[in-house]
Amino acid sequence: MFTVKEISVNQKPWFPQLPIQVWILAVGRVLTEIGNGLVIFYAPILFVNQVGLSATAVGIGIGSGAIGGVIGRFIGGSFADSPMVGRRGTLLLSAVISASADFVFVNTHNLPIFILGNLLMSLGIGLYWPPREAVVADVTTDQQRDEAFAVMRLVDSIGLGLGVMLGGLLISANVDYRILFAIDGISFLVFFSVVYVALGETGEFTEHNSNQGLQSWLAVLGDRPMMVFLVVNILFTTYHSLLHSAMPLYLSNFVHAGGLSAGRIGSLFTWHMVFGALCQLPLTRWLNRFSHPNALTISMLLWGVGFGLMWVTGVAPMAVLWAILALSIMGAAVSAYIPAAAAYIVDVAPESMMGVYFSIFSQCWAIGYFIGPSLGGWALDRSRYIADGFWLAAAVSVGLGILILQYLQGIIKKN
């Protein structure tokens, strides 16, 4: 089933040799991810248990952000490929909008304001992803690219891990949740400063970039391998959204006697991030011997094992130990997924349409973050039987993803 690439016998240096622009983005990303980590895993718990919204309402509120995400990714891809705005200008705009979303969350007391905050945050994140991935693609060679995307994933993990740990400590100290969102907003303003001062424009624009408009979007929709990939990518992003939305609430309200404490959940997700960071570069280098669809198949298998172990966490004794194992496996699943998926886009995208291709790619995150929180919130508002069984259903669903990936591998071989 798996084909193996020929790989060099020369040992790569332990520390990746990458362009300075990648490290500038990495520094800025660590700062924003520390802020995100303060709130991302705790937001469902905070808005259900402190603000008083139902799990379904919070799921719908988070899922509604998909609207802003779709718009943001569409605009972000077009802006990133435009000489008038470019990669740098789009990154700056995304930071401003994301910071404004956090200050809406600071003043959230009801569902409509919660939805507004999610719309703005998703708009800012949607604007961010196409130019960030395009910058990495612009400045790296084919040999560097997988590791460059792995480094970006690594700094995501480090920042999130630090943020989750800090958030757990602050919540354990009974700090008002609004302060967490204020710190997250400040982190986006710091990211704005880093990009403004240290990062130049990396895109090389031609007259074709100015005139392609809608034609570039139609060209992507006519790319068969890309369209097949997008179907399975929606599964990956849905799984990722469940990790951030439904899983913390499940651990809080369904696991063990009365659920796990916010501090313990924070520790679990900190370990999830730490483990993902530790295995990021070694796993990426090992997966480089496989084609990108086959590397993604390995990630899909890991997701299935992780979801199965989350079901065990809810129904078996020693819940914390099972949760550690489940979140470790899912940390490896995420580490395997993101570099391979981003590198696949670079493989299929023409240089003049890199931003648009990454925009379409990142639309899957908007769709996944609509499906996952909505389904997860619905399941957690039902009986214990349904809440537990939800993770088994997620584990079984990876079979569909594996079939699609092997079909994609067949298309690539024919071409």
C-alpha positions in Angstrom: 0.0 0.0 0.0 2.8 2.4 0.8 5.5 3.5 -1.6 8.8 4.7 -0.3 10.8 7.6 -1.7 14.5 7.3 -2.2 16.2 9.3 0.6 19.8 10.5 1.0 22.1 8.6 3.2 23.6 11.8 4.4 22.5 12.7 7.9 20.7 16.0 8.1 21.8 18.5 10.8 19.8 18.2 14.0 18.8 21.9 13.8 17.0 22.8 10.5 18.8 25.1 8.2 16.0 27.5 7.1 15.7 31.1 5.7 15.5 33.9 8.2 11.9 34.7 7.2 10.8 31.3 8.5 12.3 32.1 11.9 10.8 35.6 12.0 7.4 34.0 11.4 8.1 31.4 14.0 9.0 33.9 16.7 5.7 35.8 16.0 3.7 32.6 16.0 5.1 31.5 19.4 3.8 34.7 20.9 0.3 34.4 19.4 0.1 30.7 20.2 0.9 31.4 23.9 -2.1 33.8 23.9 -4.3 31.2 22.0 -3.3 28.5 24.5 -4.6 30.6 27.3 -8.1 30.3 26.0 -8.5 27.7 23.2 -9.0 24.6 25.4 -10.7 26.4 28.2 -13.2 28.6 26.3 -15.9 25.9 26.0 -15.6 25.1 29.8 -15.6 28.9 30.7 -18.6 29.8 28.6 -20.6 26.8 29.7 -19.7 26.8 33.4 -19.2 30.5 34.1 -21.2 32.5 31.5 -24.0 30.0 31.6 -24.4 29.1 27.9 -25.4 25.5 27.0 -22.9 23.1 25.4 -25.1 23.2 22.3 -25.0 27.0 22.2 -21.3 27.1 22.7 -20.8 24.5 19.9 -23.1 26.5 17.6 -21.3 29.8 18.5 -17.8 28.3 17.8 -19.2 26.6 14.6 -20.7 29.9 13.4 -17.2 31.3 13.2 -16.9 29.2 10.1 -18.7 32.0 8.2 -15.9 34.5 9.1 -13.3 31.8 8.4 -14.6 31.2 4.9 -14.7 34.9 4.1 -11.3 35.4 5.7 -9.6 32.6 3.7 -11.2 33.7 0.5 -9.9 37.3 1.0 -6.6 36.1 2.5 -5.8 34.0 -0.6 -6.6 36.8 -3.0 -4.8 39.4 -1.0 -1.7 37.3 -0.6 -1.4 36.9 -4.4 -2.1 40.6 -5.0 0.8 43.1 -5.5 -1.4 45.8 -3.8 -1.5 43.9 -0.4 0.8 40.9 -0.6 1.8 38.3 2.0 3.0 40.9 4.6 0.0 43.2 4.3 -2.4 40.3 4.8 -0.6 39.1 7.9 -0.8 42.6 9.4 -4.5 42.8 8.7 -5.1 39.4 10.2 -3.4 40.4 13.5 -5.5 43.6 13.9 -8.8 41.7 13.4 -7.8 38.8 15.7 -6.9 41.3 18.4 -10.2 43.0 18.1 -12.0 39.7 18.4 -10.4 39.0 21.8 -11.6 42.4 23.1 -15.1 41.4 22.1 -14.7 38.1 24.1 -13.7 40.2 27.1 -17.1 41.8 27.0 -19.1 38.6 26.2 -22.1 38.0 28.4 -24.6 36.3 26.0 -24.8 34.2 22.9 -25.0 37.0 20.3 -21.8 38.7 21.5 -20.1 35.3 21.7 -21.0 34.6 18.1 -19.7 38.0 17.1 -16.4 37.3 18.8 -16.1 34.0 17.0 -16.9 35.6 13.6 -14.2 38.1 14.1 -11.6 35.6 15.4 -12.3 33.2 12.5 -12.1 36.1 10.0 -8.6 37.1 11.4 -7.4 33.5 11.4 -8.8 33.0 7.9 -6.8 35.9 6.7 -3.7 34.6 8.4 -3.2 31.1 7.0 -2.9 31.6 3.2 -0.1 34.3 3.5 1.7 32.4 6.2 1.9 29.2 4.2 2.7 31.2 1.0 5.6 32.9 2.8 7.1 29.6 3.8 6.7 28.3 0.2 8.2 31.5 -1.2 11.5 31.3 0.7 12.2 27.6 0.9 13.6 25.0 -1.5 12.0 21.7 -2.2 14.5 20.0 0.1 13.7 22.5 3.0 9.9 22.7 2.6 8.7 19.8 4.7 11.0 20.7 7.6 10.0 24.3 7.3 6.3 23.5 7.7 7.3 21.1 10.5 9.1 23.9 12.3 6.0 26.1 12.0 3.9 23.3 13.5 6.6 22.9 16.2 6.4 26.5 17.3 2.6 26.2 17.3 2.9 23.3 19.7 5.5 25.1 21.9 3.4 28.3 22.1 0.1 26.5 22.7 1.7 24.2 25.3 3.1 27.2 27.2 -0.2 29.0 26.9 -2.3 26.0 28.1 0.0 25.5 31.1 -0.2 29.2 32.0 -4.0 29.3 31.4 -4.4 26.3 33.7 -2.4 28.0 36.5 -4.4 31.2 36.1 -7.8 29.4 36.2 -6.7 27.4 39.2 -5.9 30.7 40.9 -9.5 31.9 40.1 -8.4 34.6 37.7 -11.3 36.1 35.7 -11.5 34.5 32.3 -11.8 37.9 30.6 -8.1 38.6 31.6 -7.1 35.5 29.5 -8.8 36.9 26.4 -7.1 40.3 27.0 -3.7 38.7 27.1 -4.5 36.8 23.9 -5.4 40.1 22.2 -2.2 41.7 23.3 -0.2 38.7 21.8 -1.7 39.5 18.4 -0.7 43.1 18.7 2.9 41.9 19.5 2.7 39.7 16.4 1.7 42.7 14.3 4.8 44.5 15.6 7.2 41.6 14.8 5.8 41.3 11.2 5.8 45.1 10.6 9.4 45.6 11.8 11.2 42.4 10.7 9.4 40.8 7.8 9.6 42.1 4.2 7.4 41.1 1.3 8.3 37.7 0.0 6.0 37.3 -3.0 7.2 38.0 -6.5 4.3 39.5 -8.3 3.7 39.9 -12.1 1.0 41.4 -14.2 -0.6 37.9 -14.2 -1.2 38.2 -10.5 -3.1 41.5 -10.9 -5.4 40.2 -13.7 -6.2 36.6 -12.8 -9.1 37.3 -10.5 -11.8 34.7 -10.6 -10.0 32.6 -13.1 -7.5 31.4 -10.5 -10.3 30.2 -8.3 -12.0 28.3 -11.2 -8.6 26.8 -12.0 -8.3 25.3 -8.5 -11.8 23.9 -8.7 -10.9 22.2 -11.9 -7.8 20.5 -10.3 -9.0 16.9 -9.7 -6.2 15.8 -7.3 -6.7 19.0 -5.3 -10.5 18.5 -5.0 -10.0 14.9 -3.9 -7.5 16.0 -1.3 -9.9 18.7 0.0 -12.5 16.1 0.8 -10.2 14.1 3.1 -8.7 17.3 4.5 -12.2 18.3 5.8 -12.1 15.1 7.9 -8.7 16.0 9.3 -9.8 19.5 10.3 -13.0 18.2 11.8 -10.9 15.9 14.0 -8.7 18.8 15.0 -11.7 20.9 15.9 -13.0 18.1 18.1 -9.7 18.0 20.0 -10.1 21.7 20.8 -13.9 22.0 21.4 -15.7 18.8 22.4 -12.8 16.9 24.1 -12.0 19.4 26.9 -15.7 19.6 27.8 -16.0 15.8 27.7 -13.1 15.4 30.0 -14.6 18.1 32.3 -18.2 16.8 32.5 -18.2 13.1 31.6 -14.9 11.5 32.6 -14.2 10.2 36.1 -16.4 11.0 39.1 -17.7 14.4 38.4 -15.3 15.1 35.6 -11.6 16.2 35.7 -10.7 19.7 37.0 -9.7 22.5 34.7 -6.2 22.4 36.1 -5.8 18.7 35.4 -7.3 19.2 31.9 -4.8 22.0 31.3 -2.0 19.6 32.3 -3.2 16.9 29.9 -3.4 19.3 27.0 0.0 20.8 27.9 1.4 17.2 27.7 -0.4 16.8 24.3 1.4 19.8 23.0 4.8 18.9 24.5 4.6 15.3 23.1 3.6 16.7 19.7 6.5 19.1 19.8 9.0 16.4 20.8 8.1 14.1 18.0 7.5 16.8 15.3 10.9 16.9 13.6 11.8 13.2 14.0 8.3 12.1 12.7 8.4 14.6 9.8 11.9 13.3 8.7 10.7 9.7 9.0 7.5 10.4 7.0 9.6 12.1 4.2 10.3 8.6 2.8 6.6 8.2 1.9 4.5 10.1 -0.6 2.4 12.8 1.0 -0.9 10.8 0.6 0.7 7.8 2.4 2.1 10.1 5.1 -1.4 11.4 5.6 -2.7 7.9 5.8 -0.4 7.2 8.7 -1.8 10.4 10.4 -5.3 9.1 9.8 -4.5 5.8 11.5 -3.2 7.6 14.5 -6.4 9.7 14.7 -8.4 6.5 14.8 -6.4 5.0 17.6 -6.6 8.3 19.6 -10.3 8.5 19.3 -10.7 4.9 20.3 -8.5 5.6 23.4 -10.7 8.6 24.3 -13.7 6.3 24.4 -11.7 4.0 26.7 -11.0 7.1 28.9 -14.7 7.6 29.4 -15.7 4.0 30.2 -12.7 2.4 31.9 -10.9 2.9 35.3 -7.7 5.0 35.5 -9.2 7.7 33.3 -6.2 10.0 33.5 -3.7 7.4 32.3 -6.0 6.6 29.3 -6.4 10.3 28.6 -2.6 10.8 28.6 -2.2 8.0 26.1 -5.1 9.2 23.9 -3.8 12.8 23.8 -0.2 11.6 23.1 -1.4 9.6 20.1 -3.4 12.5 18.8 -0.4 14.8 19.3 1.6 12.5 16.9 -1.4 12.5 14.5 -1.4 16.3 14.3 2.4 16.4 13.9 2.2 13.9 11.0 -0.7 15.7 9.3 0.2 19.4 9.1 3.6 19.4 7.3 2.5 16.7 4.8 -0.7 18.4 4.0 0.9 21.8 3.5 3.8 20.3 1.4 1.2 18.6 -0.8 -0.3 21.9 -1.7 3.1 23.3 -2.8 3.5 20.2 -5.0 0.3 20.9 -6.9 0.0 24.7 -6.8 1.4 26.9 -9.6 3.7 29.6 -8.2 1.5 32.5 -9.4 -1.5 31.0 -7.5 0.1 29.8 -4.3 -2.0 32.1 -2.1 -5.3 31.0 -3.8 -4.4 27.3 -3.4 -3.5 27.7 0.3 -6.8 29.7 0.7 -8.8 26.8 -0.7 -6.8 24.4 1.5 -7.4 26.5 4.6 -11.2 26.7 3.8 -11.2 23.1 5.1 -10.4 24.5 8.5 -13.4 26.7 8.4 -15.6 23.8 7.3 -14.1 21.4 9.9 -14.5 24.0 12.7 -18.1 24.3 11.8 -18.8 20.5 11.7 -16.7 19.4 14.7 -18.0 21.8 17.4 -21.6 21.5 16.2 -21.6 17.7 16.2 -19.6 17.5 19.4 -21.8 20.0 21.3 -24.9 18.1 20.2 -23.4 14.8 21.4 -22.3 16.2 24.8 -25.8 17.6 25.4 -27.3 14.1 25.0 -27.1 11.0 27.2 -23.9 9.6 28.6 -24.2 6.7 26.1 -24.2 9.0 23.1 -21.4 11.2 24.5 -19.2 8.0 25.0 -20.2 6.5 21.7 -19.4 9.7 19.8 -15.7 8.9 20.1 -16.1 5.4 18.7 -18.0 6.8 15.8 -15.1 9.2 15.2 -12.6 6.3 15.3 -14.6 4.4 12.7 -14.8 7.4 10.4 -11.1 7.3 9.7 -11.7 4.3 7.4 -13.4 6.6 4.9 -10.4 9.0 5.1 -7.9 6.1 4.4 -9.9 5.0 1.4 -9.9 8.5 -0.1 -6.2 8.9 0.5 -5.4 5.7 -1.3 -7.6 6.8 -4.2 -5.6 10.0 -4.3 -2.4 8.1 -4.3 -3.7 6.1 -7.3 -4.5 9.4 -9.2 -1.0 10.7 -8.5 0.6 7.5 -9.9 -1.4 7.7 -13.1 -0.4 11.3 -13.6 
